[in-house]
Amino acid sequence: MGQCEDGAKINAPREKETTMSTTHPVDEILPPPKLFALGLQHVLVMYAGAVAVPLIIGRALKLEPADVAFLISADLFVCGLATLIQSFGATQWFGIRLPVMMGVTFAAVGPMVAMANANPGPEGARAIFGAIIAAGVISILIAPLVSRMLRFFPPVVTGTIILVIGVSLMRIGINWIFGNPVGPTAPQIVDPAHADWLKAVGEGTFAGLPAIPEKFAPAATLNNPAYAPLGNIGISAVVLIAILLIARFARGFVANISVLLGIIIGGVLATLLGKMTFAKVGEAAWFDIITPFHFGMPSFDLVMIVTMTLVMIVVMIESTGMFLALGDMTGKPVTQRMLSAGLRTDGLGTLIGGIFNTFPYTSFSQNVGLVGVTGIKSRFVCVAGGIILIVLGLVPKMGALVESVPTMVLGGAGLVMFGMVAATGIRILAGVDFAKNRNNLFIVAVSLGMGMIPLVAPNFKQWMPHELHPLIESGILLASVTAVILNAFFNGAADATEEIKAAASKAEH
């Protein structure tokens, strides 16, 4: 039979050779075992960053642990779905068809935390998801126009924005280590004696006193033992040191997942010290469907929608830079049609995210960097990674396990993750010409200052219209608007495509 086949198809080797020569490395389908291994590597590289956002927002909303675990599962599920659409493609309108892993963007964390703080609980969740759904629809519609806005986002602007994002997020990582500024882990608590006295007055124990004014309460004056205990700081330090040691001495794949390994080491230590339990993991199901509108039908607030849409414009500009850099890395130039399809997928992923109770999506830059490290250009590796993420999202025990990780463990990793975002901004700014164009100094300086206002003076908005609060509470948006305006004022709006491409190639974090 083999001889017959050889005789009948004497030109088969030549045909195979021709096929191989015409198949672009991006479209190459690798053997299943290799696809699985490489896809799993992509998942592990992005896993810590992917689950960080639902943890942050879920806890900012003060949701129940089961609901936070659900957010994590939903996030993994939509990460996988958006990755499949982006890398495999879905019609000519969606999917850039390059090796891209999709994950929740950190750029939206600041505004969402502000929204959550102003309106916690399921009601706040519905408002956030409503803003995300609307921003996703708008992003799909404006995606073809975003590429024409590149001139307004040269490296001096994008570098500044990413720097401010990192600096803003550092506050979250620091609070994970020591305790939140308000609530049970606040730095100070009310003296019990003062609270008892006020209670006695309110119950009318003392005759002849006027009524206690509404919301009258004693001030917190005692140091809270739940704030910054040395044990928690020690665990965070172990996580941080472990990540640094792995990054320094490990090689290849192990070095790429240093953050994840650091969290695992911290989790084991926390378990041994009795600070981490697995009761919720045992109660969680092995399999469950991710249902849309878990918290009820979303609500739509105009200012929140505008805020989230502005975030998505910034996200799509960042994605554009990543796509252009990835096109160079893979040897497959990104056309206008491909770019529009990729940006539409950012919007579609965000729309799907809002429906399935999760957050805005973008391409993960660390995975773009992994393509350069491994030299594997096949988009089907990311397709495999997307399938793995979907499976993980359908296993509630995975979400419950992540939710069980104590905040002090995440804090040590948070310093690295969020600090790397800031460092990426600095790396992009390093390529900006400050010597010949001193105006760039003004752009960075003023924009950074504007971005710091909500961090340093969170009550600056008290006399401003309440409708504007979700917009101006975000230092990221303040910095973004300021940087764009100042750049247009000082430098004009020349074509910056090549500069953006070069900057994106530096943003491998």
Secondary structure, DSSP 8 states (H G I E B T S, - for coil): -HHHHHHHTTTHHHHHHHHHHHS-GGG----HHHHHHHHHHHHHHHHHHHHHHHHHHHHHTT--HHHHHHHHHHHHHHHHHHHHHHHH-BTTTB---SS--EEE-GGGHHHHHHHHHHS-HHHHHHHHHHHHHHHHHHHHHHHHHHGGGGGG--HHHHHHHHHHHHHHHHHHHHHHHH--SSSTTSSEEE-HHHHHHHHHHHTT-STT-----TT----EEEE-TTSS-HHHHHHHHHHHHHHHHHHHH--HHHHHTHHHHHHHHHHHHHHHTTS---HHHHHS-S-----SSTTSS----HHHHHHHHHHHHHHHHHHHHHHHHHHHHHT----HHHHHHHHHHHHHHHHHHHHTT---EEE-HHHHHHHHHH----HHHHHHHHHHHHHHHT-HHHHHHHHTS-HHHHHHHHHHHHHHHHHHHHHHHHTS--SS-THHHHHHHHHHHHHHHHHH-TTTTTTS-GGGHHHHT-HHHHHHHHHHHHHHHHH-----HHHHHHHHHH---
